[in-house]
Amino acid sequence: MDVGVGSENPVKRRAVVAALERPDATVEAVAVDSGVSEQPTGRGETVAGAETRAERALAAGGYDLGVGIEGGVADVDAAPGLYLVMWAAVTDGDRLERGAGPAVRLPAAVADRVRDGEELGPVMDDRLDESGVARGRGAVGALTGGRVDRTEALSTAVAGALGPFVTDLY
């Protein structure tokens, strides 16, 4: 099975490898544009980014599946604060399926900066006095004290989107 992942971020590629659980799968990173803003806001824009990445990865050529993963921020009904959200989409060209990862509330100081138009990755880099947090443990890793890392969180979203392709329950 050949799978294209609509991102050059190595964490996203690793998340797909982990979710597939198939040693025979070839998983390649494919540079595509998400079609959404650099910092997706709201579940709708985050899902749209994942869908576009999946479709564009598949269209890049020769893949059995295209996978898109998008992280965003969203307000959640009945829960105060701004949340980090993660969505994945998987397509074989006929079906387009979606799955979500965990949602984690952002600290107020981080949420304020993101609401003011900054991207979460650079804000987290600044708050943690690090660089490249998004290509490593991710904001989710930092915000959970390492209990969940970004690869694991994104893998959960991908597994949810893969469900209809790997079980006959749908």
N, C-alpha and C positions, 0 to 999 in steps of 0.2 A: 504494500500500500504506500503510495506517495502522497504526502500531505504538504501543502504550502501554507505557511503562517504569515499573515499580512503584517509583518513587522520585522525589523532587523534587531530588535531588542532581544538579547540572549535569554533573558528571564522568560519572556513570552514563549520562545521556542522550547525551553526546558519544561514549561508548564504543559505544553501540548504533548511532548514526549511522555511526561509522567501520566497524563490523563489517558493516553492511548493504551498504555500497558501492552504494547505490541513490539517485540524485539525486531520483527521483520519490517517495521514501518520506517520509511525514509522521511524525515521531517526537515524541510528547508525553510529558511527565513527568506521572505520576499518583501522588498521595499515597495510599499504602496502608500498612497495618501488615504487618510481615514475619511475625508470628505466632511469632517466636523472641525470645530475649533480645537486649538491646541489644548485647551482645558475644557473638556465637555462638561456642561452643566445640566443637571437633570437626567433622569433615567432615559428619557426619550432620545436625547442627543447621544448619550453614552451607548445605548443599544444601536442606534443608527451608525455610529462609528464602527462598532464590532461587525455589523452586517456588511458595511461597505468594505471593510478590510477583508472579510471572508470572501466576498464575491470577487474582489480585485485579485486576491491571491490565487483563487481558482482560475481566473481568466489569464493569469500570467503564464499558464501553460503546463500541460502534462500531469496535473495532479488529480488524484481520486477525490480528495477533499480539500476545501479551502477553509482556513480557520482565521477568525478575526477576534482580537481581544482588545477591549477598551476599558480604561479606568476613567472615572469621572467623579464629580461631586454632585450631591443631590440633597435637597430637603426631603424629609420623610414624614408623611402624615402621622400625627399622634406621637412623634418623637422629636424633642427639641434638638436644635443644632444642625450643623451641616455634616453630611456623611460622605466618606470615601466609599464609592460603589464600583463594582467590577462586573463587566458583562462579556460574554463570549458568544460567538455565532459560528456555526459550522454549516457548510453547504457542499452538496455533491453536484450542484447544477440544477437539480430538480427540486430538492427540499432545502429549506433554510430554517435551521433550528437554533434556539437560544438557551443560554443558561447563565445564572448569576453566581457570583462569589459572595463572600461575606461583606457586610456593610459595617463600617467602623466610624464612630463619631470623631470628628476632628476637634482638637483643642480650640478654644475660642480664639486665641491669638493667631492660629493658623487659619481657621475659618474666616476671620476678618480679612486677612490679606488675600485669600482666594476670592472672597466676595468682592474685594476691591479690584479684581482683575489679574492678580498674579497666578501663575501656574503652581500647582501643588508641589511638583518635584523640586523646583528651585527654592520654594519656601521651606520645604523640609531640609534641603541641603543647608540653607541658612540657619534654621533653628537648631540643627544637629552639628553645625560647623563641620560638615563633611561635603564631599562631592560625589555625584552619581548614585544617590540613594535609590533612585528609580531603576537602576540597572543592577541593583543588589537586593538587599532585604526589603526595600520598598517602604513606603509610608506605613503600610499595614504591619510590617515587621517592627518598625520603631514604635508604633502606637500600641502594639500588643506586648511590648517588652520581649520580643523574639518568640513569642508563643506560636505565632503564625507568620511565616515569611511570604514574600510576594509570590514566589513560584508556587507554593502550596495553595495560596488563596486563588490565584489565577487558574491553577489546575482544577480546582473545584468548579469554577465557572465553565471551563472547557468540558469537564466530565458531564455536567448538566446538559450542555448543548449536544454532546455526543450521544446521550442516552437514546434518542429515537433511532440512531444508526446502529446501535449495538444490542438492542433488545427488541423483542416482538410485542412489547406492551403498548406501542403507539399505533 
